[in-house]
Amino acid sequence: MAPIPGSGLAKGLAVTLRTMTRKTVTEQYPDAQPELPPRTRGVIGLFEENCTVCMLCARECPDWCIYIDSHKETVPPAAPGGRERSRNVLDRFAIDFSLCMYCGICIEVCPFDALFWSPEFEYAETDIRELTHERDKLREWMWTVPAPPALDPAAEEPKEIAAARKTAEKLAAAQAESSAPQAPEPNAPQGGES
């Protein structure tokens, strides 16, 4: 079926009329901060204690904007007669935000929850070299990361928590049973009487 001539023009004018009748809303930024959605992608924060220098974030980054340097360190054995272990120690962790496209792949692939989204977006610089944030700056962004949202009250309880609760209830019941005073049985027959 062929479109009616002029129907596109009529639709366009209808959109224009609808827009003209709405009240204009002006955001008073920077005097008033905007209300951002809870999952806003602003800047990436680093929780350094969780980073194991696995390099997954740097390998998966499509822009290659994450720079990680580390060295191996020997750890003495935990028990006598044990074997020495080696572990990676983080020397440098930097993200170049002039290259970053905010895809979030680095945060998704991190197996140890070392990277988080922060809603902060005001970090513009006059020099592009200042947009490479080293680990100290990334650590500062970590304190602006909001707390995770509350769990859905209608969601099913995780199996691990349910199993832990059952075990705790059994232990509490066993302790309550063993700590209760034993009362002598009334009218118990004495030896030798018939």
BAFI-3210 file (N, C-alpha, C; in Angstrom, 3 decimals, decimal comma, padded with zeros to 6 digits):
// residues 194
n [1|2|3|4|5|6|7|8|9|10|11|12|13|14|15|16|17|18|19|20|21|22|23|24|25|26|27|28|29|30|31|32|33|34|35|36|37|38|39|40|41|42|43|44|45|46|47|48|49|50|51|52|53|54|55|56|57|58|59|60|61|62|63|64|65|66|67|68|69|70|71|72|73|74|75|76|77|78|79|80|81|82|83|84|85|86|87|88|89|90|91|92|93|94|95|96|97|98|99|100|101|102|103|104|105|106|107|108|109|110|111|112|113|114|115|116|117|118|119|120|121|122|123|124|125|126|127|128|129|130|131|132|133|134|135|136|137|138|139|140|141|142|143|144|145|146|147|148|149|150|151|152|153|154|155|156|157|158|159|160|161|162|163|164|165|166|167|168|169|170|171|172|173|174|175|176|177|178|179|180|181|182|183|184|185|186|187|188|189|190|191|192|193|194]
n.u [000,851|000,615|002,055|000,147|000,171|001,913|001,621|003,878|004,718|002,585|002,834|005,308|004,681|002,819|004,434|005,990|004,034|003,201|005,549|005,870|003,844|004,570|005,963|009,048|011,978|014,683|017,878|019,805|022,568|025,949|025,130|023,111|023,259|022,796|020,216|021,223|020,808|020,751|022,614|024,637|027,357|030,237|033,099|035,871|036,573|039,198|039,626|042,153|043,075|041,753|042,794|044,521|046,421|045,848|045,556|043,342|041,517|043,054|043,713|041,222|040,229|038,935|040,016|042,579|043,373|044,143|046,764|049,031|051,513|053,658|055,420|057,031|056,970|058,517|056,982|057,308|057,058|053,901|053,642|055,953|058,407|057,076|056,515|057,989|056,143|055,172|053,986|052,098|052,808|051,339|052,539|051,942|048,888|046,905|044,489|043,660|041,609|041,156|041,145|039,347|036,228|034,118|032,824|032,661|033,633|035,984|035,232|033,269|034,707|036,479|037,490|037,702|036,384|037,603|037,330|035,074|032,101|031,788|029,597|030,648|031,376|032,674|035,551|037,112|039,949|042,480|044,739|045,411|047,029|046,647|044,423|045,059|044,686|046,358|046,942|046,555|044,793|042,674|041,986|040,974|038,610|037,204|035,964|033,722|031,947|028,698|026,760|025,862|022,692|019,779|018,776|016,252|013,217|011,412|012,908|014,459|016,069|019,633|021,287|023,521|023,279|020,879|021,614|023,596|022,040|020,323|022,186|023,157|020,810|020,385|022,664|022,191|019,848|020,801|022,641|020,934|019,405|021,313|022,142|019,948|018,570|018,504|015,663|014,620|012,813|009,431|007,897|009,453|010,229|011,602|014,505|014,049|011,484|008,127]
n.v [-001,171|002,156|005,070|007,812|010,873|013,532|012,689|012,306|014,924|015,850|014,267|015,203|017,918|017,500|016,500|018,774|020,627|019,348|019,508|022,251|022,997|022,057|022,710|024,355|022,963|023,862|022,868|023,737|023,472|024,388|025,061|023,644|020,261|017,592|015,064|011,928|008,756|005,578|003,726|005,109|005,726|007,034|007,585|005,333|003,521|002,212|-000,520|-001,259|-003,273|-005,575|-006,223|-008,558|-008,488|-009,840|-009,142|-009,316|-007,233|-005,373|-006,911|-007,443|-004,964|-003,008|-000,654|-000,518|001,032|000,689|000,490|-001,627|-002,457|-004,781|-006,780|-009,850|-011,328|-013,064|-015,070|-016,033|-019,414|-020,479|-022,340|-024,200|-025,982|-025,768|-024,648|-021,989|-019,323|-017,471|-014,248|-011,787|-008,326|-005,227|-002,556|-000,391|000,984|002,278|004,273|005,548|008,025|009,586|007,911|005,940|004,343|003,911|001,425|-000,586|-003,166|-003,908|-003,773|-005,712|-008,093|-008,387|-010,628|-010,359|-008,218|-005,560|-003,255|-000,536|001,293|004,771|007,495|009,986|012,676|014,973|015,617|016,971|018,170|020,602|019,836|017,083|015,015|014,856|013,304|010,689|008,636|007,690|005,008|006,136|008,263|006,835|005,382|007,390|007,928|005,698|006,108|007,493|005,762|004,495|002,676|-000,786|-001,606|-002,482|-005,876|-007,533|-007,788|-009,798|-011,729|-014,973|-016,544|-016,756|-019,924|-020,554|-018,918|-019,860|-022,504|-022,016|-020,771|-022,880|-024,667|-023,085|-022,822|-025,504|-025,950|-024,063|-025,108|-027,569|-026,701|-025,353|-027,483|-029,074|-027,391|-027,037|-027,625|-030,849|-032,353|-034,385|-037,448|-037,611|-039,681|-041,976|-045,422|-046,885|-048,816|-052,234|-052,062|-053,230]
n.w [000,000|-000,857|000,656|001,941|000,240|001,735|004,349|005,920|006,348|007,860|010,173|011,112|011,672|013,689|015,749|016,178|017,065|019,433|020,959|021,157|022,899|025,377|028,630|029,113|030,514|032,368|033,199|035,963|035,964|036,554|039,098|040,383|041,013|038,681|038,806|038,719|037,045|038,839|037,766|036,493|034,319|035,073|036,040|036,530|039,433|041,515|043,620|045,272|047,034|046,293|043,842|041,932|040,024|037,633|035,040|033,358|032,857|031,389|029,149|027,987|027,329|024,775|023,831|024,747|026,981|029,570|031,807|033,271|035,569|037,162|039,618|040,586|043,789|046,439|048,824|052,180|053,542|054,907|056,926|058,980|057,188|054,877|051,486|049,623|048,214|045,277|044,416|042,624|042,669|042,643|040,783|039,106|038,126|035,787|034,082|030,986|030,421|028,232|026,118|026,815|026,232|027,883|028,060|029,931|030,007|031,323|034,003|034,118|033,531|035,617|038,002|040,729|041,812|041,728|040,298|039,827|038,894|039,171|039,797|039,305|037,143|036,604|035,677|033,911|032,089|031,237|029,934|027,952|028,806|031,486|031,834|032,168|034,694|037,517|039,939|042,507|042,082|040,992|043,224|044,854|043,469|044,134|046,563|045,924|044,881|044,801|047,265|046,773|045,227|047,142|047,694|045,801|047,415|046,819|045,710|045,414|048,143|048,352|047,850|049,378|051,643|052,703|053,345|055,247|057,217|058,015|059,121|061,238|062,746|063,506|065,088|067,125|068,228|069,170|071,084|072,839|073,728|075,025|077,039|078,642|081,892|083,340|084,479|087,224|086,802|087,794|090,337|089,994|090,069|093,000|093,752|094,813|095,890|095,556]
ca.u [000,000|001,416|001,723|-000,660|001,049|001,834|001,444|005,113|004,686|001,594|003,421|006,334|004,019|002,200|005,508|006,353|002,978|003,249|006,724|005,663|002,899|005,149|006,728|010,483|012,659|016,094|018,740|020,628|023,935|026,559|024,641|022,377|023,746|021,708|019,881|021,688|020,258|021,623|023,654|025,379|028,766|031,005|034,533|036,132|037,338|039,982|039,777|043,466|043,270|041,188|043,471|045,534|047,246|045,573|045,640|042,160|040,926|043,896|043,631|039,893|039,886|039,033|040,776|043,920|043,611|044,517|048,190|049,329|052,871|053,771|056,609|056,809|057,586|058,495|056,339|057,807|056,023|052,963|053,897|057,319|058,562|056,281|057,206|057,851|055,194|055,401|052,741|052,260|052,625|050,953|053,401|051,251|047,577|046,466|043,481|043,684|040,222|041,025|040,917|038,280|034,906|033,152|032,043|032,468|034,121|036,986|034,531|032,560|035,590|037,304|036,953|037,892|035,690|038,554|036,940|033,679|031,650|031,441|028,778|031,334|031,628|033,355|036,999|037,701|041,287|042,916|045,806|044,950|047,875|046,122|043,308|045,553|044,597|047,161|046,189|046,155|043,588|041,601|041,604|040,110|037,295|036,536|035,150|032,481|031,108|027,549|026,539|025,048|021,265|019,252|018,265|014,822|012,610|010,676|013,857|014,743|017,268|020,744|021,399|024,578|022,751|019,878|022,329|024,254|021,009|019,883|023,257|023,172|019,625|020,622|023,637|021,542|018,910|021,598|023,198|019,828|019,013|022,342|022,299|018,739|018,782|017,796|014,773|014,403|011,480|008,593|007,366|010,302|010,233|012,848|014,973|013,698|010,074|007,183]
ca.v [000,000|003,377|006,061|008,961|012,028|014,573|012,133|012,564|016,338|015,976|013,689|016,136|019,090|017,068|016,455|020,161|021,225|018,740|020,042|023,683|023,211|021,619|023,693|024,158|022,706|024,212|022,367|024,837|023,001|023,661|025,506|022,501|019,013|016,802|013,788|010,903|007,419|004,814|002,976|006,043|005,416|008,267|007,309|004,009|003,518|000,991|-001,003|-001,855|-004,463|-006,735|-006,457|-009,608|-008,272|-010,934|-008,503|-009,552|-005,967|-004,785|-007,745|-007,380|-003,582|-002,828|000,564|-000,638|002,257|000,319|000,176|-002,314|-002,956|-005,521|-007,621|-011,031|-011,254|-014,370|-015,045|-017,168|-020,440|-020,200|-023,308|-024,714|-027,087|-025,488|-024,193|-020,562|-019,006|-016,179|-013,543|-010,543|-007,099|-004,141|-001,376|000,704|000,743|003,569|004,256|006,765|008,343|010,224|006,814|005,055|004,557|003,659|000,234|-001,367|-004,543|-004,141|-003,986|-006,988|-009,262|-008,454|-011,710|-010,106|-006,964|-004,500|-002,070|-000,155|002,542|005,888|008,424|011,265|012,963|016,265|015,471|017,535|018,756|021,433|019,097|015,706|014,080|014,758|012,363|009,369|008,595|006,633|004,263|006,998|008,985|005,841|005,048|008,485|007,761|004,564|006,584|008,080|004,677|004,294|001,317|-001,579|-001,532|-003,546|-007,032|-007,561|-008,534|-010,957|-012,674|-016,196|-016,439|-017,554|-021,260|-020,550|-018,309|-020,785|-023,638|-021,509|-020,519|-024,183|-025,175|-022,269|-023,175|-026,822|-025,773|-023,345|-026,040|-028,548|-026,035|-025,094|-028,763|-029,565|-026,488|-027,076|-028,490|-032,137|-032,499|-035,805|-037,914|-037,795|-041,030|-043,047|-046,533|-047,064|-050,192|-053,110|-051,953|-053,768]
ca.w [000,000|-000,997|001,684|001,525|000,052|002,759|005,700|006,660|006,746|008,936|011,388|011,579|012,265|014,948|016,750|016,472|017,893|020,766|021,648|021,417|023,995|026,654|029,381|029,001|031,778|032,257|034,266|036,465|036,158|037,669|040,409|040,943|040,428|038,079|039,443|037,787|037,282|039,738|037,075|035,660|034,059|035,114|036,053|037,102|040,679|041,760|044,985|045,078|047,860|045,609|042,570|041,984|038,832|036,695|033,724|032,534|032,438|030,344|027,951|027,377|026,986|023,331|023,525|025,333|027,761|030,937|031,887|034,525|035,766|038,415|039,768|041,429|045,116|047,102|050,138|052,966|053,775|055,998|057,991|058,901|056,253|053,681|050,294|049,346|047,140|044,643|044,122|041,887|043,431|041,739|040,773|038,445|037,532|035,259|033,021|030,182|030,130|026,917|025,182|027,314|025,652|028,953|027,711|031,152|029,886|032,373|035,275|034,008|033,515|036,829|038,825|042,155|042,152|042,016|039,534|040,038|038,294|040,041|039,013|039,112|035,735|036,486|035,792|032,695|032,252|030,105|029,269|027,726|029,551|032,850|031,851|032,559|036,150|038,143|040,952|043,630|041,670|040,872|044,603|045,314|042,860|044,773|047,692|045,405|044,360|045,698|047,793|045,843|045,533|048,007|046,975|045,564|048,529|046,323|045,118|046,157|048,970|047,814|048,439|050,388|052,869|053,253|053,952|056,463|058,224|058,538|059,981|062,457|063,539|064,099|066,176|068,223|068,873|069,896|072,266|073,770|074,289|075,947|078,186|079,470|083,064|083,327|085,634|087,535|086,453|088,994|090,623|089,441|091,034|093,738|093,705|095,915|096,265|094,584]
c.u [000,897|001,036|000,940|000,276|000,817|001,686|002,698|005,172|003,727|002,145|004,469|005,732|003,356|003,247|005,897|005,317|002,983|004,399|006,527|004,763|003,440|005,924|008,213|011,086|014,137|016,842|019,684|022,047|024,900|026,081|023,878|022,859|022,579|021,451|020,183|021,016|021,225|022,756|024,453|026,830|029,530|032,481|034,726|036,997|038,022|040,037|041,020|043,679|042,749|041,924|044,573|046,480|047,070|045,593|044,415|041,565|041,723|043,807|042,305|039,500|040,022|039,850|042,217|044,278|043,971|045,967|048,480|050,783|052,911|055,109|056,253|057,581|057,458|057,930|056,863|056,695|055,166|053,206|055,338|057,379|057,767|057,143|056,986|056,906|055,612|054,050|053,066|051,985|052,389|051,904|052,678|049,927|047,069|045,426|043,543|042,253|040,056|040,809|039,699|036,945|033,781|032,245|031,789|032,947|035,115|036,323|033,834|033,501|036,427|036,745|037,011|037,258|036,659|038,193|035,448|033,367|031,359|030,598|029,448|031,650|032,392|034,859|037,688|039,036|041,606|044,017|045,385|045,786|047,408|044,935|043,758|045,625|045,387|046,370|045,796|044,868|042,412|041,097|040,683|038,702|036,513|035,613|033,864|031,547|029,930|027,450|025,688|023,574|020,834|018,720|016,755|014,164|011,851|011,602|014,056|016,044|018,393|020,897|022,436|024,070|021,719|020,550|023,006|023,227|020,531|020,921|023,291|021,980|019,796|021,601|023,008|020,578|019,669|022,189|022,114|019,401|020,028|022,492|021,064|018,975|017,915|016,975|014,598|012,966|010,668|008,073|008,176|010,351|011,617|013,228|014,541|012,261|009,207|005,821]
c.v [001,234|004,362|007,231|010,156|013,076|014,037|012,353|013,987|016,533|015,413|014,626|017,361|018,730|017,013|017,875|020,819|020,663|019,324|021,500|023,925|022,766|022,757|023,354|023,968|022,982|023,655|023,487|024,374|024,121|024,110|024,390|021,244|018,222|015,526|012,692|009,572|006,588|004,083|003,867|005,612|006,724|008,002|005,968|004,144|002,177|000,691|-001,879|-003,148|-005,721|-007,096|-007,494|-009,547|-009,434|-010,447|-008,750|-008,250|-005,346|-005,589|-007,604|-005,980|-003,370|-001,599|000,509|000,623|001,968|-000,134|-000,418|-002,774|-003,659|-006,239|-008,793|-010,874|-012,634|-014,211|-016,245|-018,179|-020,102|-021,122|-023,790|-025,934|-026,884|-024,955|-022,692|-020,370|-017,690|-015,559|-012,263|-009,363|-005,976|-002,959|-000,165|000,200|002,092|003,344|005,599|007,072|009,140|009,170|005,969|005,383|004,163|002,470|-000,639|-002,799|-004,855|-004,448|-005,344|-008,185|-009,398|-009,523|-011,433|-008,799|-005,884|-003,199|-001,824|001,126|003,552|006,852|009,782|011,481|014,266|016,082|015,950|018,196|019,630|020,756|017,637|014,695|013,902|013,787|010,922|009,354|007,404|006,030|005,103|007,751|008,021|005,407|006,122|008,355|006,644|005,021|007,247|007,025|004,472|002,850|000,532|-001,491|-002,706|-004,685|-006,938|-008,370|-009,776|-012,022|-013,882|-016,021|-017,282|-018,872|-021,305|-020,003|-019,233|-021,964|-023,203|-021,280|-021,837|-024,756|-024,412|-022,601|-024,531|-026,716|-025,082|-024,270|-027,079|-027,938|-025,774|-026,389|-029,262|-028,667|-026,470|-028,020|-029,749|-032,271|-033,991|-036,203|-038,110|-039,228|-042,137|-044,162|-046,670|-048,529|-050,987|-053,036|-052,544|-053,261]
c.w [000,000|000,104|001,094|001,355|001,136|004,171|006,553|007,172|007,910|010,243|011,969|012,241|013,588|016,064|017,160|017,368|019,308|021,579|022,017|022,624|025,348|027,313|029,282|030,385|031,566|033,460|034,677|036,797|035,814|039,044|041,123|040,230|039,836|038,868|038,431|038,070|038,124|039,038|036,128|035,520|034,003|034,966|036,751|038,345|040,885|043,245|044,989|045,859|047,171|044,319|042,743|040,795|037,851|035,251|032,831|032,006|031,294|029,051|027,231|026,923|025,477|022,931|024,005|026,127|029,212|030,929|033,262|034,502|037,109|038,460|040,673|042,717|045,753|048,504|050,921|053,237|054,988|057,187|057,869|057,987|054,973|052,554|050,114|048,170|046,499|044,333|043,378|042,800|042,431|041,884|040,181|037,905|037,084|034,175|032,306|029,743|028,845|025,839|025,546|026,648|026,612|028,632|028,937|031,073|030,998|033,715|035,267|034,126|034,775|037,774|040,329|042,617|042,591|041,304|039,682|039,274|039,393|039,217|038,775|037,632|035,534|036,702|034,520|033,028|031,046|029,318|029,156|028,489|030,989|032,956|032,075|034,081|036,666|039,298|042,152|043,305|041,527|042,238|045,178|044,736|043,538|045,897|047,234|044,836|045,314|046,166|046,811|046,217|046,396|047,142|046,831|046,672|048,065|045,731|046,028|046,942|048,369|048,577|049,552|051,719|053,516|053,949|055,248|057,572|058,840|059,498|061,301|063,352|064,219|065,265|067,378|068,964|069,694|071,165|073,297|074,456|075,314|077,172|079,089|080,649|082,973|084,610|085,925|087,213|087,740|089,082|089,973|090,478|091,679|093,704|094,959|096,334|095,181|094,839]
res [m|a|p|i|p|g|s|g|l|a|k|g|l|a|v|t|l|r|t|m|t|r|k|t|v|t|e|q|y|p|d|a|q|p|e|l|p|p|r|t|r|g|v|i|g|l|f|e|e|n|c|t|v|c|m|l|c|a|r|e|c|p|d|w|c|i|y|i|d|s|h|k|e|t|v|p|p|a|a|p|g|g|r|e|r|s|r|n|v|l|d|r|f|a|i|d|f|s|l|c|m|y|c|g|i|c|i|e|v|c|p|f|d|a|l|f|w|s|p|e|f|e|y|a|e|t|d|i|r|e|l|t|h|e|r|d|k|l|r|e|w|m|w|t|v|p|a|p|p|a|l|d|p|a|a|e|e|p|k|e|i|a|a|a|r|k|t|a|e|k|l|a|a|a|q|a|e|s|s|a|p|q|a|p|e|p|n|a|p|q|g|g|e|s]
***
